[in-house]
Amino acid sequence: MAPPNDPINSILNVMKTHKEDNFFELSNGKLFVKKVPLLFEVPSNVSFSSFSSICQTSSAPLPLFHRAHSTSSKGGFLGFTKDDPSHHLMNSLGKFTGRNFLSIFRFKTWWSTQWVGNSGSNLQMETQWVLLDVPEIKSYVIIIPIIEGKFRSALHPGTNGHVLICAESGSSQVKASSFGAITYVHVSDNPYTLMKEAYTSLRVYLNTFKLLEEKSVPSLVDKFGWCTWDAFYLTVEPAGVWHGVKEFSQGGVSPRFLIIDDGWQSINFDHQEPHEDAKNLVLGGTQMTARLHRLDEGEKFRKYKGGALLGPNPPLFDLNKPKMLISKAIEIEHAEKARDKAIQSGVTDLSLFEIKIEKLKKELDEMFGGDQENSLQLMCKDGEELEFNSEDSGMKAFTRDLRTHFKGLDDIYVWHALCGAWGGVRPGTTHLNSKIIACKLSQGLDGTMDDLAVIKIVEGGIGLVHPDQADDFYDSMHSYLSEVGITGVKVDVIHTLEYVSEEYGGRVELAKKYYDGLSKSLAKNFNGTGLISSMQQCNDFFLLGTKQISIGRVGDDFWFQDPNGDPNGVYWLQGVHMIHCAYNSMWMGQIIQPDWDMFQSDHVCAKFHAGSRAICGGPVYVSDSLGGHDFDLLTKLVYPDGTIPKCQYFALPTRDCIFKNPLFDGKTILKIWNFNKYGGVIGAFNCQGAGWDPKEKRIKGYSNCYKPMKGSVHVNDIEWDQLIEASEMGKAEEYVVYLNQAEKLFLTKSTSDTIPMSLEPSTFEIFSFVPIKKLSPIAKFAPIGLTNMFNSGGAIRGVQYEEANGDGANYVSAKVEVKGGGSLLAYTNVLPNKCYLNGTEVEFEWSSQDGKLIINLPWIEEDNGISNVTFIF
């Protein structure tokens, strides 16, 4: 069967020249893997086809094609046939019980997370893949629902252990009855290699997405940034943004990128005048039925006058005003909820509720300054009317002034929804052909969590730009933004397309057109990389929308407290976030650079978050409020120049965590592994205390699990073979281990016992494992890194060993290149003769008890923080 990308026009037509027996076999109602029965009671209408029989041609790059076919015996496709065509089909793939699995499922339209169990009936609806443990052959099998033709698929739970495949088009006009390759299966003896091989095979077969290795990532991945969302919500405006960046700069951690989040656009509601901005919006949710009425910045930013914030006496700005506005808006929200609760209770006289709500709204308007006559107006001279979008006003002037004053600010991104705004584009207000489409949720989303965003979007519908204009839509927005100094976009609310696909050929066809337009615009306007994808965690996006997009969120939003009112949510929600990110990275990291999202540095669990961001392998950014910073914490993550000691890979759960529940099994500590240039790292996090409740269909607290946990760690927990550059480190005879939080150091080997640990709730430890180098028959050495940084080993940029013999010289040296200031720690079993810092001999400390070798390093600005340290033995 031909793959969906129609290979007739392929630029390659490379046939596999030899045939291997496939590890899978479907016979007598059973799916076997290496002769071990995996699925039982497989219906007779289910088929299996080997990878090589289905994927005989591809326009994928030749090396990828060969790589996929080199493992073709390890994979294949499942299909099924029904008697009657339909736009929504369900079929069993067979059953399994008593076999441990890890799965990823959508708990909201936009967000996915992990789930474990041991039966097909334990799966959750909208499962994106399931990984089965097959200890009989010391292997793992993954089952991945994919795209076929105009249909996408997901796994659902069946009865008595059955696994159901749901194939849906998203349009009652698009029907089918037969699928030859709607699900992919793959086997490997290594779960991480399995993910690589499986998604490589799918990339070659489908040819509708690209792997991360094929794409460039934006430069912000190894930098520190600030997102405006939690600081302002929808009240964001130039003066507030300016003061926010200024606070970081003055605190010694200058942002290298800025994300101006929701609130900057030109939006309004259907009942308003067509070209008038909505006023006095504050909280997320109030804007979700609004639509774009023009494609440039809203009036708040259009009124900015160039140079207004550069002078010696810039307009005054009340740093407390954003918090006061947010507090008043929350009062209104609570009053409205009380009214709605009264309605549900049968109360008919709502007059007191309405009076209170109107009073609060009036107070909010007065706080804004009537018709929003706030500090922005002070930027214009009395009676002066600026020509919007001129060279000296608006977003262009603002971004220019930001970069003029804050020299290290490399990137400025802005937020927008995939459809423009949450409610799309208002018909008749732009040159685009948009139409308000009523939203219809697929049956699979019945199992997801209640979500305000979904409620609001369904309430207002989406002003959908016709898919034939997707190219024009994105280019019109992005070309303008690029011209005014914006270098990228955070594209949010991505999975709304599935709500509105009925009359556009279904969700696959609609997605293809939108993602194609988005990809073209990204390539043209933002250097091919300037886009962070968000609210996108579904297979439609990953299999159809990632030919160009190379970075995206792997977790739900950072929630500083439980929106459902559990006071302990301020703690347990943070562990939930880490679980989302760690397990989603297993599949998303094959396709995009995982982004673990922002957090707030003054949050009660900020240190917990910071520990995970330090070794996640992606960008580090916060959404601090004005005045709400913990600079002592941030300096453990960020260098003074705004760069970060980033790991070499993306963090993943250790093998012994894969089939466990680190959220509420009451015993498992989450462990994630990654690499630095000269060592491996394991982060251990006590995330216990919350998780998904299948009956209540929500994430909630499990207070009985929020307690100290014991566990262990071992150097072999690091998957050294997953990165070519790290593979040799995995063969070391001996390692030095450094515990960042406990500040302990000791030695270990691959044959040593595990290292015990105990963690309090919402705490962590970071273990650095560094191979020890034998410098001579008696001297050993290992560079550990800066102990004042969470990711100590990330500071080591280079290591050279030299030996000198003859002409009166007889010594060995270890030269270490380090970025950052602070305490450099190394290990050696003998006292060095001398130590040089940038060519000058300096003092150092050495402990014969544990081998700690310490030297204090300055931050040398003119050398970009780089120091060269040489130890002579």
PyMOL commands that set and color helices and strands:
alter all, ss='L'
color gray80, all
select helices_A, chain A and resi 7-9+51-54+62-70+72-74+120-122+135-137+159-161+191-206+212-214+219-222+229-235+238-251+299-302+321-344+351-368+375-379+394-405+443-447+452-460+467-483+494-499+507-525+539-544+569-588+606-615+631-634+655-657+703-705+715-717+720-722+724-731+792-795+861-863
alter helices_A, ss='H'
color red, helices_A
select strands_A, chain A and resi 24-27+30-33+36-39+46-50+75-86+88-95+97-106+112-119+127-134+139-145+147-148+151-157+162-168+176-188+224-227+257-260+265-268+291-297+411-417+434-437+462-465+488-492+531-533+551-553+593-595+620-622+652-653+670-676+679-685+690-693+698-701+709-713+735-739+744-748+755-759+764-771+773-774+780-786+796-806+809-819+822-828+834-837+840-841+845-846+852-857+866-872
alter strands_A, ss='S'
color yellow, strands_A
deselect
rebuild
show_as cartoon
